[in-house]
């Protein structure tokens, strides 16, 4: 008897491993989870092509940052074989000045195909929190 593959479960496990490695940070390990043509787009439209670039970006924005994942959901597109994976939770850490933060919401959306992450979109509340800290928010948080 042959076991059937579960592309949705495999994609979720791959994304969770990638996020775990990214938060160490271990960009070399994270790179093994992504395709050669991998793209990542951060909030605000910043584009990167390698996990090490993300680590460098985070090093400028935060003294340190970690993710507290709350859930991972995924759906298979039977027409393309791609699996869309959605990981959501909270960021916690410290801003460059050492001020701690917690409960900074995030959602990362991944496209997984042929066992590798092809792209991801990163969204979080950091920009809004920074605007608020500098008195520039349009409304209270």
Secondary structure, DSSP 8 states (H G I E B T S, - for coil): ------HHHHHHHHHHHHHHHHHHT-HHHHHTTEEEEEEEE-GGG-EESSHHHHHHHHHHHEEEEEEEEEEEEEEE-TTT--EEEEEEEEEEEEETTS-EEEEEEEEEEEEEETTEEEEEEEEESHHHHHHHHTT--SS--
